[in-house]
Amino acid sequence: MAAQTKITATLPDFPFPTRLVTELAESAAVREFAPWFARERQWIHEQHLQLCRIPAATFFEQKRAEWMAAQLRALGWESRLDRAGNTIAHLPGRQDGPFVALTAHLDTVLAPRQPEEISLGTDRRLHGPGVSDNGAGLAALLALAKAIRAPQFEKIFDAGAPLLIANVGEEGEGNLSGMRFLCRQSPLAGKIRAFVVLDGPSINHITCQALASRRFEVAFSGPGGHSWSDYGIGNPVHAVARVIAQFADKVANAAAGARTSFNFGILEGGLSINSIPTHARAKLDIRSESAARLEELSALLTSCVERALEVENTASNGVRISAKVREIGSRPGGRLNDDSPLLQTIRAADAYLGIRSHLDCSSTDANIPLSLGLPAISIGAGGQGGGAHTPQEWFHAEGRELGLKRILLVMALLLREPKLASLEA
């Protein structure tokens, strides 16, 4: 999950989705959504605690994926892991689609080393890595799986084919691998007509614009040596430091334009304080609302590396170092049209439920379908959270039931009315 940029859009009137939302929401079955979730509150909370205690760092999601598959089977879904490691679940007899996919990513930036690191505090908050991002989304996926199979709600979903997905590779260097597989290589790729992505708890946003990003590793290598007797040979750490300083100065002095960010998030190199390193590297994340700006900064990085290498080798005593720039990730951009039926549906549902949401631009699993022209949004699952991507992460369930009702109402509309989940992104 990434920080969000609020965007504005002039939305047309949407009487068709508004009328459908009102008709469905005022039906006897849908009026039962809120009390049903209230009755299941403790069960949902227990699922949330259990899943977060299963470590699922990026590239190591298998145990959590298998656990999710088992829970979904116990709730009456047909569930399996695909070749990418995603957990896929569909209703019995509805494996052919077309589907509306409800997804939540499995992986976390940090993972608990011991189950006890995920705990319930005296403040009634869950504490520990991943409890909000994306424990909230995965717990919601299970809650909705149970609700869709509840006898009192079965008729609402009779006509459609929901597809539940707990996917891998959303965070960090996962590079959206799970969603890439689903949209490009999976046998399901051509059968999914819309995506609703659950990421974190907040329900005050609708991510309908995908923030593009590129990620690079910069590495310098040399022979290394003793800090005194070999002084004068090229130093990879010094070269990396020059790259960071030059890049930061040039970006800071650049003309203002589309919102852009950069972050050198990892810096490694050296063995001891009195050894000239043989190797040093840094990893850089660049994000921008402008594809042209991304290209400019990518080219700037290359020129900064070349300049740092030249300076270090010119100052050396003839023992040279080498450099390499490697792209380690690229997230494409995209945007849902303002008049998209999917966007109009979620806005109509929010208006009916009294949720004051705004449209935003962010980097989520929705990047991949949006870049391919497929309808997709990313929304929060309900509740409150903070401290994402830190050991101090927390989640509180207050407000979760409104978020779950919102998701279930939107899914019911998309499944009952194919025109609302059309392929016109």
VEXGUSE-77913 format. One line per field, with one value per residue (C-alpha): residue in one letter; x, y, z; residue number from 1. Coordinates in steps of 0.5 Angstrom, whole numbers, plus 500, padded with zeros to 3 digits. Each point is the difference from the previous one (the first is absolute). Layout:
% residues N
res c(A, ...)
px c(X, ...)
py c(Y, ...)
pz c(Z, ...)
n c(NUM, ...)
This chain:
% residues 425
res c(M, A, A, Q, T, K, I, T, A, T, L, P, D, F, P, F, P, T, R, L, V, T, E, L, A, E, S, A, A, V, R, E, F, A, P, W, F, A, R, E, R, Q, W, I, H, E, Q, H, L, Q, L, C, R, I, P, A, A, T, F, F, E, Q, K, R, A, E, W, M, A, A, Q, L, R, A, L, G, W, E, S, R, L, D, R, A, G, N, T, I, A, H, L, P, G, R, Q, D, G, P, F, V, A, L, T, A, H, L, D, T, V, L, A, P, R, Q, P, E, E, I, S, L, G, T, D, R, R, L, H, G, P, G, V, S, D, N, G, A, G, L, A, A, L, L, A, L, A, K, A, I, R, A, P, Q, F, E, K, I, F, D, A, G, A, P, L, L, I, A, N, V, G, E, E, G, E, G, N, L, S, G, M, R, F, L, C, R, Q, S, P, L, A, G, K, I, R, A, F, V, V, L, D, G, P, S, I, N, H, I, T, C, Q, A, L, A, S, R, R, F, E, V, A, F, S, G, P, G, G, H, S, W, S, D, Y, G, I, G, N, P, V, H, A, V, A, R, V, I, A, Q, F, A, D, K, V, A, N, A, A, A, G, A, R, T, S, F, N, F, G, I, L, E, G, G, L, S, I, N, S, I, P, T, H, A, R, A, K, L, D, I, R, S, E, S, A, A, R, L, E, E, L, S, A, L, L, T, S, C, V, E, R, A, L, E, V, E, N, T, A, S, N, G, V, R, I, S, A, K, V, R, E, I, G, S, R, P, G, G, R, L, N, D, D, S, P, L, L, Q, T, I, R, A, A, D, A, Y, L, G, I, R, S, H, L, D, C, S, S, T, D, A, N, I, P, L, S, L, G, L, P, A, I, S, I, G, A, G, G, Q, G, G, G, A, H, T, P, Q, E, W, F, H, A, E, G, R, E, L, G, L, K, R, I, L, L, V, M, A, L, L, L, R, E, P, K, L, A, S, L, E, A)
px c(500, 502, 499, 494, 500, 493, 497, 494, 495, 494, 495, 494, 493, 499, 493, 500, 505, 497, 493, 503, 503, 494, 496, 505, 502, 493, 498, 499, 506, 505, 497, 503, 507, 502, 497, 503, 507, 498, 499, 506, 504, 504, 501, 503, 505, 502, 502, 503, 505, 501, 502, 505, 504, 502, 506, 499, 506, 500, 502, 499, 492, 499, 498, 495, 497, 499, 497, 495, 498, 498, 496, 496, 499, 497, 496, 497, 504, 505, 507, 507, 506, 502, 507, 502, 498, 494, 494, 494, 493, 493, 493, 499, 498, 501, 508, 498, 499, 499, 503, 500, 506, 501, 507, 505, 507, 504, 507, 502, 506, 502, 498, 500, 505, 496, 492, 500, 503, 492, 497, 493, 501, 497, 497, 497, 504, 504, 508, 505, 503, 495, 493, 498, 503, 498, 497, 494, 499, 501, 495, 495, 501, 498, 494, 497, 502, 495, 495, 499, 499, 495, 493, 497, 504, 501, 494, 504, 506, 496, 501, 508, 506, 505, 507, 504, 507, 506, 506, 507, 505, 497, 505, 507, 504, 494, 499, 492, 502, 494, 495, 505, 499, 492, 500, 505, 501, 495, 494, 496, 502, 495, 494, 501, 496, 501, 505, 498, 507, 500, 506, 500, 494, 499, 493, 501, 503, 499, 507, 498, 506, 506, 507, 506, 506, 507, 505, 508, 506, 506, 507, 507, 506, 507, 506, 500, 505, 503, 498, 507, 505, 495, 498, 498, 497, 493, 495, 493, 496, 503, 497, 493, 500, 502, 494, 495, 503, 500, 493, 497, 503, 497, 493, 500, 502, 495, 494, 494, 495, 496, 500, 507, 503, 507, 503, 506, 498, 506, 507, 505, 508, 506, 503, 503, 502, 507, 499, 499, 493, 500, 493, 494, 493, 494, 493, 496, 492, 497, 493, 496, 494, 503, 503, 505, 503, 501, 504, 504, 502, 502, 505, 502, 502, 504, 504, 501, 503, 504, 503, 501, 504, 504, 502, 502, 504, 503, 503, 502, 507, 499, 496, 493, 493, 494, 492, 494, 493, 494, 493, 496, 493, 495, 493, 496, 495, 493, 493, 493, 496, 495, 494, 502, 494, 505, 502, 492, 498, 505, 498, 493, 501, 504, 495, 494, 504, 503, 507, 504, 505, 505, 503, 508, 506, 504, 504, 496, 499, 495, 505, 501, 492, 500, 506, 497, 493, 496, 496, 503, 500, 503, 497, 500, 497, 498, 502, 506, 507, 507, 508, 500, 506, 503, 501, 495, 494, 493, 493, 493, 494, 495, 497, 501, 493, 499, 505, 498, 493, 503, 504, 494, 495, 505, 502, 492, 499, 506, 498, 492, 501, 505, 500, 503, 506, 501, 507, 500, 505)
py c(500, 507, 507, 503, 507, 503, 501, 504, 498, 503, 494, 500, 498, 493, 498, 493, 498, 504, 497, 493, 502, 502, 494, 495, 503, 501, 493, 495, 496, 506, 503, 494, 502, 504, 496, 494, 503, 502, 493, 497, 505, 496, 495, 505, 502, 493, 499, 507, 498, 493, 502, 506, 495, 496, 503, 502, 505, 501, 494, 496, 500, 492, 498, 506, 498, 493, 502, 505, 494, 496, 505, 501, 493, 499, 506, 496, 503, 496, 503, 498, 504, 502, 499, 507, 498, 504, 497, 500, 498, 500, 497, 493, 499, 507, 499, 503, 507, 505, 502, 507, 499, 502, 500, 501, 500, 494, 503, 505, 505, 497, 493, 498, 496, 497, 499, 504, 506, 501, 502, 503, 506, 502, 506, 494, 501, 495, 502, 497, 500, 499, 501, 505, 500, 495, 496, 504, 498, 493, 500, 503, 495, 495, 503, 501, 493, 498, 505, 498, 493, 502, 497, 507, 503, 494, 503, 507, 496, 495, 503, 502, 497, 503, 498, 501, 501, 501, 501, 501, 505, 506, 504, 502, 496, 495, 505, 498, 493, 497, 505, 500, 492, 501, 505, 497, 493, 496, 496, 505, 506, 501, 498, 506, 506, 504, 501, 502, 501, 500, 503, 503, 502, 507, 501, 508, 498, 497, 499, 501, 502, 496, 503, 498, 498, 498, 496, 500, 497, 503, 496, 502, 495, 500, 496, 503, 500, 503, 507, 503, 495, 500, 507, 503, 495, 501, 499, 497, 503, 507, 499, 498, 506, 505, 497, 501, 507, 502, 497, 504, 506, 500, 498, 505, 506, 497, 504, 499, 495, 494, 497, 496, 496, 497, 496, 496, 495, 495, 501, 495, 499, 499, 494, 505, 507, 499, 496, 503, 497, 495, 501, 505, 501, 504, 499, 506, 501, 505, 502, 505, 502, 501, 495, 505, 502, 493, 499, 506, 498, 493, 504, 504, 494, 497, 507, 501, 493, 501, 507, 496, 495, 505, 504, 494, 497, 506, 502, 492, 498, 496, 494, 501, 498, 499, 501, 497, 503, 494, 502, 495, 502, 504, 502, 502, 506, 500, 504, 498, 504, 505, 497, 493, 496, 497, 507, 502, 494, 501, 508, 498, 495, 505, 505, 496, 497, 507, 499, 506, 497, 504, 497, 499, 498, 495, 494, 493, 494, 503, 503, 494, 499, 508, 500, 495, 504, 495, 503, 500, 504, 499, 502, 499, 494, 504, 501, 505, 499, 503, 499, 496, 497, 501, 496, 504, 499, 499, 499, 501, 497, 506, 502, 493, 498, 506, 499, 492, 502, 505, 495, 495, 505, 502, 492, 498, 506, 498, 493, 501, 506, 498, 507, 503, 495, 501, 500, 508, 502)
pz c(500, 498, 503, 496, 496, 500, 493, 498, 494, 498, 500, 496, 503, 500, 501, 498, 505, 506, 498, 500, 507, 503, 498, 502, 507, 502, 498, 506, 499, 500, 506, 503, 498, 506, 506, 497, 500, 507, 502, 497, 503, 504, 495, 495, 505, 502, 493, 499, 506, 498, 492, 503, 504, 494, 497, 493, 498, 492, 497, 506, 500, 499, 507, 500, 493, 502, 507, 496, 495, 506, 503, 494, 498, 507, 499, 493, 495, 495, 501, 498, 499, 493, 496, 503, 507, 500, 504, 496, 502, 496, 502, 498, 493, 498, 497, 493, 502, 498, 507, 504, 504, 507, 502, 506, 500, 505, 500, 506, 500, 507, 502, 508, 502, 506, 500, 506, 496, 498, 506, 503, 504, 506, 495, 496, 494, 496, 501, 495, 493, 495, 504, 496, 493, 498, 506, 500, 492, 501, 506, 496, 495, 505, 503, 493, 498, 506, 498, 493, 502, 506, 498, 501, 495, 495, 495, 499, 497, 496, 493, 501, 501, 505, 500, 507, 499, 505, 496, 501, 498, 501, 505, 499, 494, 499, 495, 499, 498, 502, 497, 494, 499, 501, 495, 495, 500, 505, 496, 504, 497, 494, 505, 505, 498, 506, 506, 507, 504, 508, 502, 508, 504, 498, 496, 499, 493, 493, 497, 492, 498, 500, 502, 495, 503, 498, 505, 499, 503, 500, 501, 500, 500, 501, 503, 507, 505, 506, 502, 501, 496, 494, 501, 493, 496, 498, 506, 498, 506, 499, 492, 503, 505, 494, 496, 505, 502, 492, 499, 506, 498, 493, 501, 506, 495, 494, 498, 503, 496, 501, 507, 501, 505, 501, 506, 501, 505, 500, 501, 501, 499, 504, 505, 505, 502, 498, 493, 493, 498, 494, 499, 501, 498, 501, 498, 497, 500, 495, 499, 496, 497, 494, 495, 497, 507, 502, 493, 502, 507, 498, 495, 505, 504, 495, 499, 507, 500, 495, 503, 506, 497, 496, 506, 505, 494, 498, 508, 500, 500, 494, 503, 497, 502, 496, 500, 498, 500, 500, 500, 506, 499, 496, 501, 494, 501, 498, 501, 501, 496, 504, 496, 502, 502, 506, 502, 500, 504, 506, 500, 500, 506, 504, 499, 502, 506, 502, 499, 498, 495, 495, 494, 501, 496, 503, 499, 501, 497, 496, 496, 495, 498, 499, 496, 495, 500, 505, 505, 507, 506, 507, 506, 508, 503, 506, 507, 502, 500, 500, 500, 493, 498, 507, 507, 503, 495, 503, 498, 504, 498, 501, 493, 497, 499, 496, 496, 499, 498, 495, 497, 500, 497, 494, 499, 500, 495, 495, 500, 499, 495, 495, 496, 507, 499, 493, 496, 499, 505)
n c(1, 2, 3, 4, 5, 6, 7, 8, 9, 10, 11, 12, 13, 14, 15, 16, 17, 18, 19, 20, 21, 22, 23, 24, 25, 26, 27, 28, 29, 30, 31, 32, 33, 34, 35, 36, 37, 38, 39, 40, 41, 42, 43, 44, 45, 46, 47, 48, 49, 50, 51, 52, 53, 54, 55, 56, 57, 58, 59, 60, 61, 62, 63, 64, 65, 66, 67, 68, 69, 70, 71, 72, 73, 74, 75, 76, 77, 78, 79, 80, 81, 82, 83, 84, 85, 86, 87, 88, 89, 90, 91, 92, 93, 94, 95, 96, 97, 98, 99, 100, 101, 102, 103, 104, 105, 106, 107, 108, 109, 110, 111, 112, 113, 114, 115, 116, 117, 118, 119, 120, 121, 122, 123, 124, 125, 126, 127, 128, 129, 130, 131, 132, 133, 134, 135, 136, 137, 138, 139, 140, 141, 142, 143, 144, 145, 146, 147, 148, 149, 150, 151, 152, 153, 154, 155, 156, 157, 158, 159, 160, 161, 162, 163, 164, 165, 166, 167, 168, 169, 170, 171, 172, 173, 174, 175, 176, 177, 178, 179, 180, 181, 182, 183, 184, 185, 186, 187, 188, 189, 190, 191, 192, 193, 194, 195, 196, 197, 198, 199, 200, 201, 202, 203, 204, 205, 206, 207, 208, 209, 210, 211, 212, 213, 214, 215, 216, 217, 218, 219, 220, 221, 222, 223, 224, 225, 226, 227, 228, 229, 230, 231, 232, 233, 234, 235, 236, 237, 238, 239, 240, 241, 242, 243, 244, 245, 246, 247, 248, 249, 250, 251, 252, 253, 254, 255, 256, 257, 258, 259, 260, 261, 262, 263, 264, 265, 266, 267, 268, 269, 270, 271, 272, 273, 274, 275, 276, 277, 278, 279, 280, 281, 282, 283, 284, 285, 286, 287, 288, 289, 290, 291, 292, 293, 294, 295, 296, 297, 298, 299, 300, 301, 302, 303, 304, 305, 306, 307, 308, 309, 310, 311, 312, 313, 314, 315, 316, 317, 318, 319, 320, 321, 322, 323, 324, 325, 326, 327, 328, 329, 330, 331, 332, 333, 334, 335, 336, 337, 338, 339, 340, 341, 342, 343, 344, 345, 346, 347, 348, 349, 350, 351, 352, 353, 354, 355, 356, 357, 358, 359, 360, 361, 362, 363, 364, 365, 366, 367, 368, 369, 370, 371, 372, 373, 374, 375, 376, 377, 378, 379, 380, 381, 382, 383, 384, 385, 386, 387, 388, 389, 390, 391, 392, 393, 394, 395, 396, 397, 398, 399, 400, 401, 402, 403, 404, 405, 406, 407, 408, 409, 410, 411, 412, 413, 414, 415, 416, 417, 418, 419, 420, 421, 422, 423, 424, 425)
